[in-house]
Each structure stands twice: as C-alpha cells, then as structure tokens.
Amino acid sequence: MNSVVIAVCLMLGLSLARVNVVVALTLSALVAGLMGGMTLDATIGAFNDGLGGGAQIALSYALLGAFAVALSHSGLTTLISRTVISRLGRDANAKELAWMRRLLLLALGAMAISSQNLLPIHIAFIPILVPPLLHLMSKLRLDRRLVACVLTFGLVTTYMVLPLGFGGIFLNDILLANLNSNGLNAVREQVPGAMIIPALGMVLGLALAVLVSYRKPRDYQEQQILAAEPEIATELNRRSIITALLAIAATLAVQLKTDSMIFGALVGFMIFSFSGALKHVGDQDLFSQGVRMMASIGFIMIAAAGFAAVVKQTGEVATLISSLGELIGDNKPLAAFLMLLVGLLITMGIGSSFSTIPIIATIYVPLALSFGFSVPATIALVGTAAALGDAGSPASDSTLGPTAGLNADGQHDHMRDSVIPTFIHYNIPLLIFGWIAAMVL
C-alpha cells in the first residue's frame, strides 16, 4: 500500500485518538519515510531539513500572539466586548439574542473574507479579534464550532473564486501557471469561472452548519473565559485608545508593505512597548504570554513542514497518482472521483492547498487530457483537488487559525471543534461539487 496514504491515515487516526498533533505528524513522517523505501537516517534528515519551512510561520504566530496579548491589556478589545454585552441587557429575549448571533457571525465571516483580498492579512486578525469576543459568544450561547466553520469558510472559499490578494496567488500564480506549464492551454479568465461550482459546495456546507448542525445554543464555562481575560490595571483613557489604534494601523500597514506577518506584529508590539501604555505589565510577561498562547499552533506548523518534506522526498506522491491510471481504466466519472480523493489525502497531510498544486499538476493535467476532460473541467479538477483538505486538515492554517482564537480559554479542542466540523461540512460537499464540475464543464 502507498506510504503516503498510510502516513496520512495514521496521522489522522492518532490525532483523533487525542494524541498531540505534533507527535502524530512526527511519527507519521517517520512511517512515511521508512515505508517509502528511505533509510532511517535519510528520513530523519529530510524531516529535519523540512522543519525550517515552518519556522517562519511559527515565529509569525508567536509575534502575533504577543501583539494580541498587548492589545488585550490595553483594554480596547475588552471594552468593545463588554459594551456589547452590557447593551444586550439581562432581559434580552430569544429573538434579540438570535439577531445578535447572526450579526456577529456575519461580521466574523466578512472579516475572514476581507483578510484574503481587501486587507490580505490572512489569519493574523483571528488571535487579535476573537479572544476578546469569547465572553460575548458565551452570553449569546453561540457554538464555537459554528464560528470555526464560518471563519474557515471565509479563509478557503475566498481564494478559490476571487482572483484578488491570496486568491490571485492561488488562481493565477500557482494554479494557472502549473496547469499551463504541464500542457493545458488555459487563459486567466477561465480559472475563476471553473471554480464556481466547487465553491458552491462550500456554500452548501456553511448553510448546513448554520441552519442544521450548530444552530442550537451551547454553553461554556464563563469562569474560564473571565480567568483568561487580562486584568486591566487602569481605566481606559484616550492615550490607551490612541496607542491601540495606532498599533493596529501600523501592524496592518507594515504587513501589507513587507508581506510579512512577522514584521507587522513586531512593529505593533514595539509601539505598545515604547508608548508606556502598558506600564502595569512587563514587556517580557506580555511576550511570554503571547508565545505561550500560540506555541502549540507554531509547533504544529513546524512539524507539518517536516512531514511534508519527508512525503515529497519519498517520491510516493507521484507513484500514487500514476497508479490511478491502472485502477481507472476507461471510466471517466471514476477518474474524476479518484483524482479528487487523492488530492484530499495529499492536502490533508501537507496542510496547504497552495503547496499541493505543484505536486499533483504534473500528473493530473496529462491524465485529465487523456480522459478527454475539457480545459474548464481540468481546472476544476486540479483546483478542487488542491483545496480539498485545506478545511479539515489538522495541520492547515485554515483550521489552526480559528483554534488559536477560539481556544484562548482552553474550551475549544482543535480536533473535535475545528478539524472534524470543517472536514464534515466542507470536504464532503466540495468533493461532490468538484466531481459535478468535472462532469458538466
């Protein structure tokens, strides 16, 4: 059996069995290398070499965590949350609470969508914006699994269909470029249109999450939420407001200018440090709290980079894709389904749809053309095969980002509350709608 399939299934199985995701990724990488014909030393060497690929993301998360903690200690985000809670009042009826839940979900979804194109900051807003809202979510009895689904929808669906920001990178710079370099004569205008049908699967999944799966209220321990909130030593004043707003604006501006979350978060943190607005809290304490909050996410990303490096080094991905031809025969519908399914497995393991396309396009394009798939159908196949697994992968930033914000008080499990809900609501519809797109386009 193919070592990539075994390694991905092992990683998912261990994670579901409540084994730490970092441990699961590391053990699965070892299994992938040994079963792929690599020696123990070569496997460990490839894993170690790949770790550097996740270091940049891990440092980004650490600095974002430090900035988020500094911002929370300024009192601005906590004040916003408390103001909304106080305006709800104790006598708010069920209709008013339902309206507020919808408004909050809409705002979070809009922010997730905007983070991919209008303000391309990706997941940087989540650890800053979401933790102060946990108290409000608790008052509204809002199921955090639904919030995770809303955030992941905005993070993934947006780059699938909108050729702006990260969508422009995914659709034009990666998907279109790799398709044409492997023999497909596609033009830029065809790509977003070909991805609309698969994106409708994401819309269906979101509708099911909102209207069916997580529509019922869910209670959380409010004492844990309050314990996780920072103690603000002084009343919020104009200086604190100006400092917080300046830090947010500077962080955004620097990230957009440098295309680096690291330097954006660093500038924001340094503004807080030099402003004197947080004299009641030491810089070292703030940084330590931020790193501690984001440490598990960063280590998962580092381990995922090592796992991906071993998988690529085995060469088993190409073998897996090539073996499809023997299984398919002349069955075109089966060909489309298996190509999508293999894409799901690869992205689930690597954790990045952007990194999956270069791996699968080399084999998928000739295979799709040999079966007579049209250009739009081939675009939909490869694009959907890459996007499959981004939602629902334990190592994807589309699930790690929501967990980073929603688990600030320790009441949101990464696997049970982010990975499994997004996998069920997005990967299954995306697989179905991607197959439909391949058949009708």
C-alpha positions as a Markdown table, in Angstrom:
| # | Residue | x | y | z |
|---|---|---|---|---|
| 1 | Met | 0.0 | 0.0 | 0.0 |
| 2 | Asn | 1.2 | 3.5 | -0.8 |
| 3 | Ser | 3.2 | 5.0 | 2.1 |
| 4 | Val | 1.6 | 8.5 | 1.7 |
| 5 | Val | -1.9 | 7.0 | 2.2 |
| 6 | Ile | -0.7 | 5.1 | 5.2 |
| 7 | Ala | 1.1 | 8.1 | 6.8 |
| 8 | Val | -1.9 | 10.4 | 6.3 |
| 9 | Cys | -4.3 | 7.9 | 7.7 |
| 10 | Leu | -2.0 | 7.2 | 10.6 |
| 11 | Met | -1.7 | 11.0 | 11.3 |
| 12 | Leu | -5.4 | 11.4 | 11.3 |
| 13 | Gly | -6.0 | 8.3 | 13.4 |
| 14 | Leu | -3.5 | 9.4 | 16.0 |
| 15 | Ser | -4.9 | 12.9 | 16.1 |
| 16 | Leu | -8.5 | 11.6 | 16.5 |
| 17 | Ala | -7.3 | 9.3 | 19.3 |
| 18 | Arg | -6.3 | 12.5 | 21.2 |
| 19 | Val | -2.5 | 12.1 | 20.6 |
| 20 | Asn | -0.9 | 15.5 | 20.3 |
| 21 | Val | -0.9 | 16.6 | 16.6 |
| 22 | Val | 2.9 | 17.4 | 16.7 |
| 23 | Val | 3.6 | 13.8 | 17.9 |
| 24 | Ala | 1.2 | 12.4 | 15.3 |
| 25 | Leu | 2.9 | 14.4 | 12.5 |
| 26 | Thr | 6.3 | 13.3 | 13.6 |
| 27 | Leu | 5.5 | 9.6 | 13.9 |
| 28 | Ser | 3.6 | 9.6 | 10.6 |
| 29 | Ala | 6.6 | 11.3 | 8.9 |
| 30 | Leu | 8.8 | 8.5 | 10.2 |
| 31 | Val | 6.4 | 5.9 | 8.9 |
| 32 | Ala | 6.1 | 7.6 | 5.5 |
| 33 | Gly | 9.9 | 7.6 | 5.1 |
| 34 | Leu | 10.5 | 4.0 | 6.1 |
| 35 | Met | 7.6 | 2.6 | 4.2 |
| 36 | Gly | 8.6 | 4.7 | 1.2 |
| 37 | Gly | 12.0 | 3.0 | 1.0 |
| 38 | Met | 14.1 | 5.6 | 2.7 |
| 39 | Thr | 16.6 | 4.7 | 5.4 |
| 40 | Leu | 16.1 | 5.9 | 9.0 |
| 41 | Asp | 18.9 | 8.4 | 8.7 |
| 42 | Ala | 17.5 | 9.7 | 5.4 |
| 43 | Thr | 14.0 | 10.1 | 6.8 |
| 44 | Ile | 15.3 | 12.0 | 9.9 |
| 45 | Gly | 17.5 | 14.1 | 7.6 |
| 46 | Ala | 14.6 | 15.0 | 5.3 |
| 47 | Phe | 12.4 | 15.7 | 8.3 |
| 48 | Asn | 15.0 | 18.0 | 9.9 |
| 49 | Asp | 15.6 | 19.8 | 6.6 |
| 50 | Gly | 11.9 | 20.5 | 6.3 |
| 51 | Leu | 11.5 | 21.9 | 9.7 |
| 52 | Gly | 12.9 | 25.2 | 8.6 |
| 53 | Gly | 10.0 | 25.7 | 6.2 |
| 54 | Gly | 7.6 | 26.0 | 9.2 |
| 55 | Ala | 9.9 | 28.3 | 11.3 |
| 56 | Gln | 8.8 | 31.5 | 9.6 |
| 57 | Ile | 5.1 | 30.7 | 10.2 |
| 58 | Ala | 5.8 | 29.7 | 13.8 |
| 59 | Leu | 7.6 | 32.9 | 14.5 |
| 60 | Ser | 4.7 | 34.8 | 12.9 |
| 61 | Tyr | 2.3 | 33.1 | 15.2 |
| 62 | Ala | 4.4 | 33.8 | 18.3 |
| 63 | Leu | 4.7 | 37.6 | 17.5 |
| 64 | Leu | 1.0 | 37.8 | 16.6 |
| 65 | Gly | 0.3 | 36.2 | 20.0 |
| 66 | Ala | 2.5 | 38.8 | 21.7 |
| 67 | Phe | 0.8 | 41.6 | 19.9 |
| 68 | Ala | -2.7 | 40.2 | 20.6 |
| 69 | Val | -1.9 | 40.0 | 24.3 |
| 70 | Ala | -0.5 | 43.5 | 24.3 |
| 71 | Leu | -3.7 | 44.8 | 22.6 |
| 72 | Ser | -5.9 | 43.0 | 25.1 |
| 73 | His | -4.0 | 44.5 | 28.0 |
| 74 | Ser | -4.6 | 48.0 | 26.5 |
| 75 | Gly | -8.3 | 47.4 | 27.3 |
| 76 | Leu | -9.7 | 48.4 | 23.9 |
| 77 | Thr | -10.8 | 44.9 | 22.8 |
| 78 | Thr | -12.2 | 44.0 | 26.2 |
| 79 | Leu | -14.1 | 47.3 | 26.4 |
| 80 | Ile | -15.7 | 46.6 | 23.0 |
| 81 | Ser | -16.9 | 43.2 | 24.1 |
| 82 | Arg | -18.2 | 44.4 | 27.5 |
| 83 | Thr | -20.0 | 47.3 | 25.8 |
| 84 | Val | -21.9 | 44.9 | 23.6 |
| 85 | Ile | -22.7 | 42.6 | 26.5 |
| 86 | Ser | -24.0 | 45.5 | 28.6 |
| 87 | Arg | -26.2 | 46.7 | 25.8 |
| 88 | Leu | -27.7 | 43.2 | 25.4 |
| 89 | Gly | -29.1 | 43.6 | 28.9 |
| 90 | Arg | -30.3 | 40.9 | 31.2 |
| 91 | Asp | -33.8 | 41.0 | 29.7 |
| 92 | Ala | -32.8 | 40.3 | 26.1 |
| 93 | Asn | -35.3 | 37.9 | 24.6 |
| 94 | Ala | -34.5 | 34.9 | 22.4 |
| 95 | Lys | -35.3 | 36.9 | 19.2 |
| 96 | Glu | -32.8 | 39.6 | 20.1 |
| 97 | Leu | -30.1 | 37.1 | 21.0 |
| 98 | Ala | -30.7 | 35.2 | 17.7 |
| 99 | Trp | -30.3 | 38.5 | 15.8 |
| 100 | Met | -27.1 | 39.3 | 17.7 |
| 101 | Arg | -25.7 | 35.9 | 16.9 |
| 102 | Arg | -26.4 | 36.3 | 13.2 |
| 103 | Leu | -24.8 | 39.8 | 13.3 |
| 104 | Leu | -21.7 | 38.5 | 15.0 |
| 105 | Leu | -21.3 | 35.6 | 12.6 |
| 106 | Leu | -21.8 | 37.9 | 9.6 |
| 107 | Ala | -19.1 | 40.2 | 10.9 |
| 108 | Leu | -16.6 | 37.4 | 11.5 |
| 109 | Gly | -17.3 | 35.9 | 8.1 |
| 110 | Ala | -16.9 | 39.3 | 6.4 |
| 111 | Met | -13.6 | 39.8 | 8.2 |
| 112 | Ala | -12.4 | 36.3 | 7.1 |
| 113 | Ile | -13.3 | 37.1 | 3.5 |
| 114 | Ser | -11.6 | 40.5 | 3.6 |
| 115 | Ser | -8.5 | 39.0 | 5.1 |
| 116 | Gln | -7.9 | 37.2 | 1.8 |
| 117 | Asn | -8.2 | 40.1 | -0.6 |
| 118 | Leu | -9.4 | 43.6 | 0.7 |
| 119 | Leu | -6.9 | 43.5 | 3.5 |
| 120 | Pro | -4.7 | 40.5 | 2.8 |
| 121 | Ile | -3.6 | 39.7 | 6.3 |
| 122 | His | -4.8 | 36.1 | 6.2 |
| 123 | Ile | -5.3 | 34.7 | 9.7 |
| 124 | Ala | -3.5 | 37.5 | 11.5 |
| 125 | Phe | -6.8 | 39.0 | 12.7 |
| 126 | Ile | -8.0 | 35.9 | 14.5 |
| 127 | Pro | -5.9 | 35.8 | 17.6 |
| 128 | Ile | -6.3 | 39.6 | 17.9 |
| 129 | Leu | -10.1 | 39.9 | 17.3 |
| 130 | Val | -11.6 | 36.6 | 18.5 |
| 131 | Pro | -10.4 | 36.1 | 22.1 |
| 132 | Pro | -12.0 | 39.3 | 23.4 |
| 133 | Leu | -15.3 | 38.2 | 21.9 |
| 134 | Leu | -15.4 | 34.8 | 23.7 |
| 135 | His | -17.3 | 36.4 | 26.6 |
| 136 | Leu | -19.8 | 37.8 | 24.2 |
| 137 | Met | -20.1 | 34.4 | 22.4 |
| 138 | Ser | -20.8 | 32.8 | 25.8 |
| 139 | Lys | -23.6 | 35.3 | 26.6 |
| 140 | Leu | -25.1 | 34.6 | 23.2 |
| 141 | Arg | -24.7 | 30.8 | 23.8 |
| 142 | Leu | -23.0 | 30.6 | 20.4 |
| 143 | Asp | -21.5 | 27.3 | 19.4 |
| 144 | Arg | -17.8 | 27.9 | 18.7 |
| 145 | Arg | -17.8 | 25.0 | 16.2 |
| 146 | Leu | -20.1 | 27.2 | 14.1 |
| 147 | Val | -17.7 | 30.1 | 14.5 |
| 148 | Ala | -14.8 | 27.8 | 13.3 |
| 149 | Cys | -16.9 | 26.8 | 10.3 |
| 150 | Val | -17.6 | 30.5 | 9.4 |
| 151 | Leu | -14.0 | 31.5 | 9.7 |
| 152 | Thr | -12.7 | 28.6 | 7.7 |
| 153 | Phe | -15.3 | 29.3 | 5.0 |
| 154 | Gly | -14.1 | 32.8 | 4.6 |
| 155 | Leu | -10.4 | 31.8 | 4.6 |
| 156 | Val | -10.8 | 29.0 | 2.0 |
| 157 | Thr | -13.8 | 29.8 | -0.3 |
| 158 | Thr | -12.5 | 33.3 | -1.0 |
| 159 | Tyr | -9.2 | 32.3 | -2.6 |
| 160 | Met | -11.0 | 29.6 | -4.6 |
| 161 | Val | -13.1 | 32.1 | -6.7 |
| 162 | Leu | -11.8 | 35.7 | -6.2 |
| 163 | Pro | -8.6 | 36.5 | -8.1 |
| 164 | Leu | -7.5 | 39.2 | -5.6 |
| 165 | Gly | -5.0 | 39.0 | -2.9 |
| 166 | Phe | -4.3 | 35.4 | -1.9 |
| 167 | Gly | -6.9 | 34.4 | -4.4 |
| 168 | Gly | -4.8 | 36.0 | -7.2 |
| 169 | Ile | -1.8 | 34.0 | -5.9 |
| 170 | Phe | -3.8 | 30.7 | -5.8 |
| 171 | Leu | -5.7 | 31.1 | -9.0 |
| 172 | Asn | -3.2 | 32.8 | -11.3 |
| 173 | Asp | 0.3 | 32.5 | -9.9 |
| 174 | Ile | 0.0 | 28.9 | -8.8 |
| 175 | Leu | -3.0 | 27.1 | -10.4 |
| 176 | Leu | -3.0 | 28.6 | -13.9 |
| 177 | Ala | 0.8 | 28.7 | -14.1 |
| 178 | Asn | 1.2 | 25.0 | -13.1 |
| 179 | Leu | -1.7 | 23.9 | -15.4 |
| 180 | Asn | -0.2 | 25.6 | -18.5 |
| 181 | Ser | 3.4 | 24.5 | -17.7 |
| 182 | Asn | 2.1 | 20.9 | -17.9 |
| 183 | Gly | 0.4 | 21.2 | -21.2 |
| 184 | Leu | -3.0 | 22.8 | -20.6 |
| 185 | Asn | -3.8 | 25.9 | -22.7 |
| 186 | Ala | -5.9 | 27.8 | -20.3 |
| 187 | Val | -6.4 | 31.6 | -20.0 |
| 188 | Arg | -6.8 | 33.6 | -16.9 |
| 189 | Glu | -10.5 | 34.4 | -17.4 |
| 190 | Gln | -11.4 | 30.7 | -17.3 |
| 191 | Val | -10.0 | 29.9 | -13.9 |
| 192 | Pro | -12.4 | 31.7 | -11.5 |
| 193 | Gly | -15.4 | 30.5 | -13.6 |
| 194 | Ala | -14.3 | 26.9 | -13.4 |
| 195 | Met | -14.1 | 27.1 | -9.6 |
| 196 | Ile | -17.6 | 28.5 | -9.0 |
| 197 | Ile | -19.3 | 25.1 | -8.9 |
| 198 | Pro | -16.8 | 23.6 | -6.4 |
| 199 | Ala | -17.2 | 26.8 | -4.3 |
| 200 | Leu | -21.0 | 26.2 | -4.2 |
| 201 | Gly | -20.2 | 23.1 | -2.2 |
| 202 | Met | -18.5 | 25.3 | 0.4 |
| 203 | Val | -21.6 | 27.4 | 0.5 |
| 204 | Leu | -23.8 | 24.4 | 1.0 |
| 205 | Gly | -21.6 | 23.2 | 3.8 |
| 206 | Leu | -21.8 | 26.6 | 5.5 |
| 207 | Ala | -25.6 | 26.6 | 5.2 |
| 208 | Leu | -25.8 | 23.2 | 6.8 |
| 209 | Ala | -23.5 | 24.3 | 9.7 |
| 210 | Val | -25.5 | 27.4 | 10.3 |
| 211 | Leu | -29.1 | 26.1 | 9.8 |
| 212 | Val | -28.7 | 22.4 | 11.0 |
| 213 | Ser | -25.6 | 21.2 | 12.7 |
| 214 | Tyr | -24.8 | 24.0 | 15.2 |
| 215 | Arg | -27.9 | 26.1 | 15.3 |
| 216 | Lys | -28.7 | 25.1 | 18.9 |
| 217 | Pro | -27.2 | 27.1 | 21.8 |
| 218 | Arg | -24.1 | 25.8 | 23.5 |
| 219 | Asp | -22.9 | 26.7 | 27.0 |
| 220 | Tyr | -19.3 | 27.3 | 28.0 |
| 221 | Gln | -17.7 | 27.8 | 31.5 |
| 222 | Glu | -17.8 | 31.6 | 31.9 |
| 223 | Gln | -15.4 | 31.4 | 34.8 |
| 224 | Gln | -12.7 | 30.0 | 32.5 |
| 225 | Ile | -13.4 | 32.8 | 30.0 |
| 226 | Leu | -13.1 | 35.5 | 32.7 |
| 227 | Ala | -9.9 | 33.9 | 34.0 |
| 228 | Ala | -8.4 | 34.1 | 30.6 |
| 229 | Glu | -9.2 | 37.8 | 30.2 |
| 230 | Pro | -6.4 | 40.2 | 31.1 |
| 231 | Glu | -6.7 | 42.3 | 34.2 |
| 232 | Ile | -6.7 | 46.0 | 33.2 |
| 233 | Ala | -5.0 | 48.0 | 35.9 |
| 234 | Thr | -6.2 | 51.4 | 34.8 |
| 235 | Glu | -9.3 | 52.8 | 33.3 |
| 236 | Leu | -9.3 | 53.0 | 29.5 |
| 237 | Asn | -8.3 | 56.6 | 28.6 |
| 238 | Arg | -7.6 | 58.5 | 25.4 |
| 239 | Arg | -3.9 | 57.6 | 25.4 |
| 240 | Ser | -4.7 | 53.9 | 25.6 |
| 241 | Ile | -7.2 | 54.2 | 22.7 |
| 242 | Ile | -4.8 | 56.1 | 20.5 |
| 243 | Thr | -1.9 | 53.7 | 21.2 |
| 244 | Ala | -4.1 | 50.7 | 20.4 |
| 245 | Leu | -5.5 | 52.2 | 17.2 |
| 246 | Leu | -2.0 | 53.3 | 16.1 |
| 247 | Ala | -0.5 | 49.9 | 16.8 |
| 248 | Ile | -3.3 | 48.2 | 14.8 |
| 249 | Ala | -2.9 | 50.6 | 11.9 |
| 250 | Ala | 0.9 | 50.2 | 11.9 |
| 251 | Thr | 0.7 | 46.4 | 12.1 |
| 252 | Leu | -1.6 | 46.3 | 9.1 |
| 253 | Ala | 0.4 | 48.8 | 7.1 |
| 254 | Val | 3.7 | 47.1 | 7.7 |
| 255 | Gln | 2.3 | 43.7 | 6.9 |
| 256 | Leu | 0.8 | 44.9 | 3.6 |
| 257 | Lys | 4.1 | 46.7 | 2.7 |
| 258 | Thr | 6.5 | 43.9 | 3.6 |
| 259 | Asp | 4.2 | 41.0 | 3.0 |
| 260 | Ser | 5.4 | 39.7 | 6.4 |
| 261 | Met | 3.3 | 38.9 | 9.5 |
| 262 | Ile | 6.5 | 38.8 | 11.5 |
| 263 | Phe | 7.5 | 42.5 | 11.0 |
| 264 | Gly | 3.9 | 43.7 | 11.1 |
| 265 | Ala | 3.3 | 42.1 | 14.5 |
| 266 | Leu | 6.8 | 43.2 | 15.7 |
| 267 | Val | 6.1 | 46.9 | 14.9 |
| 268 | Gly | 2.7 | 46.7 | 16.7 |
| 269 | Phe | 4.3 | 45.2 | 19.7 |
| 270 | Met | 7.1 | 47.7 | 19.8 |
| 271 | Ile | 4.6 | 50.6 | 19.7 |
| 272 | Phe | 3.0 | 49.3 | 22.8 |
| 273 | Ser | 6.4 | 48.8 | 24.4 |
| 274 | Phe | 7.6 | 52.3 | 23.8 |
| 275 | Ser | 4.3 | 54.1 | 24.4 |
| 276 | Gly | 4.2 | 53.4 | 28.1 |
| 277 | Ala | 0.6 | 52.5 | 27.9 |
| 278 | Leu | 1.2 | 49.1 | 29.4 |
| 279 | Lys | 3.4 | 50.1 | 32.4 |
| 280 | His | 1.4 | 47.8 | 34.6 |
| 281 | Val | 2.5 | 44.8 | 32.6 |
| 282 | Gly | 6.1 | 44.0 | 31.8 |
| 283 | Asp | 7.2 | 43.5 | 28.2 |
| 284 | Gln | 8.7 | 40.1 | 29.0 |
| 285 | Asp | 5.4 | 39.0 | 30.6 |
| 286 | Leu | 3.4 | 40.1 | 27.6 |
| 287 | Phe | 5.7 | 38.3 | 25.1 |
| 288 | Ser | 5.8 | 35.1 | 27.2 |
| 289 | Gln | 2.0 | 35.1 | 27.4 |
| 290 | Gly | 1.7 | 35.6 | 23.7 |
| 291 | Val | 4.2 | 32.9 | 22.8 |
| 292 | Arg | 2.5 | 30.5 | 25.3 |
| 293 | Met | -0.9 | 31.2 | 23.7 |
| 294 | Met | 0.4 | 30.4 | 20.2 |
| 295 | Ala | 3.1 | 27.9 | 20.9 |
| 296 | Ser | 1.1 | 24.7 | 20.1 |
| 297 | Ile | 0.0 | 26.2 | 16.8 |
| 298 | Gly | 3.5 | 27.1 | 15.8 |
| 299 | Phe | 4.9 | 23.7 | 16.7 |
| 300 | Ile | 2.2 | 22.0 | 14.6 |
| 301 | Met | 3.2 | 24.2 | 11.6 |
| 302 | Ile | 6.8 | 23.3 | 12.1 |
| 303 | Ala | 6.1 | 19.6 | 12.4 |
| 304 | Ala | 3.8 | 19.8 | 9.3 |
| 305 | Ala | 6.6 | 21.2 | 7.3 |
| 306 | Gly | 8.9 | 18.3 | 8.3 |
| 307 | Phe | 6.1 | 15.8 | 7.4 |
| 308 | Ala | 5.6 | 17.4 | 4.0 |
| 309 | Ala | 9.3 | 17.3 | 3.3 |
| 310 | Val | 9.5 | 13.6 | 4.0 |
| 311 | Val | 6.4 | 12.8 | 1.9 |
| 312 | Lys | 7.9 | 14.7 | -1.0 |
| 313 | Gln | 11.3 | 13.0 | -0.6 |
| 314 | Thr | 9.8 | 9.5 | -0.8 |
| 315 | Gly | 8.5 | 10.2 | -4.3 |
| 316 | Glu | 5.4 | 8.2 | -3.4 |
| 317 | Val | 3.1 | 11.0 | -4.3 |
| 318 | Ala | 3.9 | 10.6 | -8.0 |
| 319 | Thr | 3.6 | 6.9 | -7.6 |
| 320 | Leu | 0.2 | 7.2 | -6.0 |
| 321 | Ile | -1.1 | 9.5 | -8.7 |
| 322 | Ser | 0.4 | 7.3 | -11.5 |
| 323 | Ser | -1.3 | 4.2 | -10.2 |
| 324 | Leu | -4.6 | 5.9 | -10.7 |
| 325 | Gly | -4.4 | 5.1 | -14.4 |
| 326 | Glu | -4.3 | 1.3 | -13.7 |
| 327 | Leu | -7.3 | 1.5 | -11.4 |
| 328 | Ile | -9.5 | 3.7 | -13.6 |
| 329 | Gly | -9.4 | 2.0 | -16.9 |
| 330 | Asp | -11.8 | 3.9 | -19.2 |
| 331 | Asn | -14.2 | 5.1 | -16.5 |
| 332 | Lys | -14.2 | 8.9 | -16.7 |
| 333 | Pro | -16.5 | 9.5 | -13.7 |
| 334 | Leu | -14.3 | 7.2 | -11.6 |
| 335 | Ala | -11.2 | 9.0 | -12.8 |
| 336 | Ala | -12.6 | 12.4 | -11.6 |
| 337 | Phe | -13.6 | 11.0 | -8.2 |
| 338 | Leu | -10.2 | 9.3 | -7.6 |
| 339 | Met | -8.2 | 12.3 | -8.7 |
| 340 | Leu | -10.2 | 14.4 | -6.2 |
| 341 | Leu | -9.9 | 11.8 | -3.4 |
| 342 | Val | -6.1 | 11.6 | -3.8 |
| 343 | Gly | -5.9 | 15.4 | -3.7 |
| 344 | Leu | -7.8 | 15.3 | -0.4 |
| 345 | Leu | -5.3 | 12.8 | 1.1 |
| 346 | Ile | -2.3 | 14.8 | -0.1 |
| 347 | Thr | -3.6 | 18.2 | 1.2 |
| 348 | Met | -4.7 | 16.7 | 4.5 |
| 349 | Gly | -1.2 | 15.5 | 5.1 |
| 350 | Ile | 0.7 | 18.6 | 3.8 |
| 351 | Gly | -1.8 | 21.1 | 5.2 |
| 352 | Ser | -1.6 | 23.6 | 2.4 |
| 353 | Ser | -3.6 | 23.7 | -0.9 |
| 354 | Phe | -1.1 | 26.2 | -2.3 |
| 355 | Ser | 1.7 | 23.6 | -1.9 |
| 356 | Thr | -0.4 | 20.7 | -3.3 |
| 357 | Ile | -0.9 | 22.1 | -6.8 |
| 358 | Pro | 2.8 | 21.8 | -7.9 |
| 359 | Ile | 2.8 | 18.3 | -6.7 |
| 360 | Ile | -0.3 | 17.0 | -8.5 |
| 361 | Ala | -0.5 | 19.2 | -11.6 |
| 362 | Thr | 2.4 | 17.3 | -13.3 |
| 363 | Ile | 0.5 | 14.1 | -13.4 |
| 364 | Tyr | -3.1 | 15.3 | -13.2 |
| 365 | Val | -3.0 | 17.5 | -16.4 |
| 366 | Pro | -1.9 | 14.8 | -18.8 |
| 367 | Leu | -4.2 | 12.3 | -17.0 |
| 368 | Ala | -7.2 | 14.6 | -17.4 |
| 369 | Leu | -6.4 | 15.3 | -21.0 |
| 370 | Ser | -6.1 | 11.6 | -21.8 |
| 371 | Phe | -9.6 | 11.1 | -20.5 |
| 372 | Gly | -11.0 | 13.9 | -22.6 |
| 373 | Phe | -11.8 | 16.4 | -19.8 |
| 374 | Ser | -12.2 | 20.0 | -21.1 |
| 375 | Val | -10.0 | 22.9 | -20.1 |
| 376 | Pro | -12.5 | 24.2 | -17.5 |
| 377 | Ala | -13.1 | 20.7 | -16.2 |
| 378 | Thr | -9.4 | 20.2 | -15.8 |
| 379 | Ile | -9.1 | 23.5 | -14.0 |
| 380 | Ala | -11.9 | 22.5 | -11.6 |
| 381 | Leu | -10.3 | 19.0 | -11.0 |
| 382 | Val | -6.9 | 20.3 | -10.1 |
| 383 | Gly | -8.1 | 23.4 | -8.2 |
| 384 | Thr | -10.6 | 21.4 | -6.2 |
| 385 | Ala | -8.2 | 18.5 | -5.6 |
| 386 | Ala | -5.8 | 21.1 | -4.0 |
| 387 | Ala | -8.5 | 22.9 | -2.0 |
| 388 | Leu | -9.9 | 19.6 | -0.6 |
| 389 | Gly | -8.3 | 19.0 | 2.8 |
| 390 | Asp | -7.4 | 22.6 | 3.5 |
| 391 | Ala | -10.5 | 22.8 | 5.5 |
| 392 | Gly | -10.3 | 19.8 | 7.8 |
| 393 | Ser | -6.6 | 19.2 | 8.0 |
| 394 | Pro | -5.1 | 19.2 | 11.5 |
| 395 | Ala | -2.0 | 21.0 | 10.0 |
| 396 | Ser | -3.8 | 23.6 | 7.9 |
| 397 | Asp | -3.7 | 27.3 | 9.0 |
| 398 | Ser | -7.4 | 27.4 | 7.9 |
| 399 | Thr | -8.2 | 25.3 | 11.0 |
| 400 | Leu | -5.2 | 26.3 | 13.2 |
| 401 | Gly | -6.1 | 30.0 | 12.9 |
| 402 | Pro | -9.7 | 29.6 | 14.2 |
| 403 | Thr | -8.4 | 27.3 | 17.0 |
| 404 | Ala | -5.8 | 29.9 | 18.0 |
| 405 | Gly | -8.6 | 32.4 | 18.7 |
| 406 | Leu | -11.4 | 30.2 | 20.0 |
| 407 | Asn | -9.2 | 28.2 | 22.4 |
| 408 | Ala | -7.8 | 31.2 | 24.3 |
| 409 | Asp | -9.6 | 30.0 | 27.4 |
| 410 | Gly | -9.0 | 26.3 | 26.8 |
| 411 | Gln | -12.5 | 25.3 | 25.9 |
| 412 | His | -12.2 | 24.7 | 22.2 |
| 413 | Asp | -10.4 | 21.4 | 21.1 |
| 414 | His | -8.5 | 21.7 | 17.8 |
| 415 | Met | -9.5 | 18.2 | 16.5 |
| 416 | Arg | -13.1 | 17.9 | 17.8 |
| 417 | Asp | -14.2 | 21.5 | 17.5 |
| 418 | Ser | -12.2 | 22.8 | 14.4 |
| 419 | Val | -10.9 | 19.9 | 12.3 |
| 420 | Ile | -13.8 | 17.5 | 12.4 |
| 421 | Pro | -16.6 | 20.1 | 11.9 |
| 422 | Thr | -14.8 | 21.7 | 9.0 |
| 423 | Phe | -13.9 | 18.4 | 7.4 |
| 424 | Ile | -17.5 | 17.2 | 7.5 |
| 425 | His | -19.1 | 20.4 | 6.3 |
| 426 | Tyr | -16.7 | 21.4 | 3.6 |
| 427 | Asn | -14.7 | 18.4 | 2.3 |
| 428 | Ile | -17.7 | 16.2 | 1.6 |
| 429 | Pro | -19.7 | 18.9 | -0.3 |
| 430 | Leu | -16.5 | 20.0 | -2.0 |
| 431 | Leu | -15.8 | 16.5 | -3.2 |
| 432 | Ile | -19.3 | 16.2 | -4.6 |
| 433 | Phe | -19.4 | 19.5 | -6.2 |
| 434 | Gly | -15.9 | 19.2 | -7.6 |
| 435 | Trp | -16.9 | 15.9 | -9.2 |
| 436 | Ile | -20.0 | 17.6 | -10.7 |
| 437 | Ala | -17.9 | 20.4 | -12.1 |
| 438 | Ala | -15.6 | 17.9 | -13.8 |
| 439 | Met | -18.6 | 16.1 | -15.4 |
| 440 | Val | -20.5 | 19.1 | -16.6 |
| 441 | Leu | -17.9 | 21.7 | -17.6 |
